[in-house]
């Protein structure tokens, strides 16, 4: 009995110390990973602008990437063939953080005389890049359109997968949702934005002349 008691007295503190070290290390790794994940997450800013293309003032909304589906390419080609260009509605997307994202899938739907859906894939979206998506229906005779649905599926550089989306309802409201993917197949909503109607925004510049944002 004395031998057993001696062994217990010797090994129990050792086992306790080892378990404490392992649990502390795991907790520290979890906390550091969580903090890293949070620091790598992104948020988006979007708006619709009626802009003359080719752009005369790219600095107004930022340099970046012009995404063209079948409809968008026809609209852009038409504008390029006109010496004065053409006024086109653009959905302008910005990553308002300093974090890049990778493996991006964008689904965008808008309606003019009919609904148009276009899909885009990007290997990387650098935070400094503004994304422009033409949202005017080719052949409609008008630059105006109604944004119906946007979905952006992406991975952060810490390999978390998210889906940001908005969808227009019949009453004109938009449901905006941010979801995160768990276990490789389960989407769980992380945030639902307040409902709002989708309006075209004008950026206010130094001289308070908002029309600059619509005409450039």
N, C-alpha and C positions, 0 to 999 in steps of 0.2 A: 504493500500500500504506500509505504514511504517513497518507493521508487516511482510509482505512478504519480503520486502527488508532486514529486520533484519535477518529473517530466512536464506535467501540466503547468506547473509554476514557471518552467523555462519556456515552453513552446507557446503557451497561450498569449503572452505579451508579444511574441514574435509574429504569430498569426494575426493578431489584432493590428499590429503595426503595418504588416503587409497589406491587409484588407483596407485599412485606412488610407494607405498610400495609393492603392489602386483606385479606390472610390474617389479620392481627392483628384487624382490625375484625370479620371474620366470626366468628372464634373468640370475641371478646368478646361479640358479639350472641348466639351460641349459648350461651355460659356464662350470660349474664344471663337469657335465655329459659328455660334449664333451671332456674336458681335460682328464677325466678318461678313456673314450673310446679310445682316441688316445694313452694313456699310456699303454693300455692293448693289442694293436694290435701286430701282429707278421709278420715276413718275413722269407722266406725259402731259404736255400742253397741246391743245389742238384748237384750230379755228378755221373758218372758211373765209377766203378773200377772193374778190374779183380783181385779178391782176392782168396787166397787159404783158403778153409774151411775144417775143423774147423780153426777159426782165431788163428794165433799165436801171434798177437799183437793188441789186441782190443783197446788199448789206442791210436793207430794211428788215428782212425776215431771216437772213443768214444764208451762207453758202451751204451746199449739201448735195442731195440726191433727188433727181426727178424720176419718179417711178412711172413707167408707161405700160399699160396693158394694151389690148387691141384697140379699144376706144380711145385711150389716152394718146397712143401713137398717131392716130388719125387726126385728133385735135391739134397736137403739136405740129405735125407735118403741115396742116392747113395754115397754122399761124406762121410757120417759117416761110411759107410760100407767099405770104402777103408782105409787101415792103414795110407796111406800118405795124405788122404784127396783128394780134387779135386779143380781145379781152376774154379770159378764161377763168372760171371758178376753180380754185385750188383748195384742197384740204391740206393744210399746213400742219405738220406734226413736229414737235420738239421734245427731245429728252431733256428735262430741266435739271437733271443732276450732272455730275461729272463722271458718271460710270458708263462705260460701254456695255452693250449687250450683244449676244451672239445667237446664231441659229434662229433667225426671225422669220415668222410667217405672218403676213398681213392679208386679211380679207376685208375688202371695202365694197360697200354697195350704196349706190345713190340712184335717184330717179329723176328723169326729165319727162319725156313723153313715155318712156318705159324704164323699167328697173335694169340697172347695169351692175354686174358684179365682176370685180377683178381681183386677182390673187397675185401676191408678190412674195418672193423669197430673198432674204439677204443673209450672207454669211456673218456679217458684223454690221452693227449700227454704232458708229462712233458718236459720243455724246455731243461733239461740236457740230455734227451734221444736222441740218434741217431737212426734213423729207417733204417733198411736194408731190401731191397726187392730183392729176387733172380730174375735175368733177363736173365737167360740162359734157353733155351728150352730143356726139358728133352728128351733124345734120339737123339738129333741133332748131337752129336759127336763134337761139338764146343762150347766153352763158349761164343762166340760173339753173339750179337744181336743188333737190332736197336730199340731205344726207340721211340714209336709212340705217346703215349698220357698219360698224367698224370692229374688227377683232385683231388684236396683236398678240401672238404667242411667241414667247422669247425665253432665253436662258440668261441669267446673270453670269458674270465671270466667276462666281462661286458655285455655279452649276445648280442653282435653284431655277425651277421652271414656273413661269407665270403666264396668265392670260388676262389682258385688259380688253374690255369690250364695252361698246354702247349700242343700243338698239332703239329705234324709234317705234313708239306705240301708236295706235290708231288715233288717240286723242292728241297727238303731237308731242307728248312727253318722251323723254329719253331715259332708259334704264342704263346706268353705268355701273360696272362691276369689275372688281379686281379679284382674281382667283389664283390659288397656288396649287400645284400638282404634288400629290403625295403618293408614295408607293408605286410610282410609275403609271398610274391609271386613274387616281381619284382626285378630281378637282374640288377644292374646298374654298368657298368664298371668304376672302379676307376682309373685303370692304365693299359696301354698296354706297355709291355716291348719292347726294341729294338729287332729286329729279329736277330737270330743267329742260327748257326748250332750246333747240339748236339755232343760234343766230349767227349771222356773219359779224365778225368783230373787226373793228378798226383800231390800229395801234396809234396811240397819241404820241406825237413827236414833240420836239423841244418848242416849236413855235405854236403848239396847240392846234395845228392844222391837220385834223384827222383825215382829210381827203387824200393826203399823200400816201396813206397806206392802201388806198383803193385804186389809185391811178398809176402807181409805179409797177 
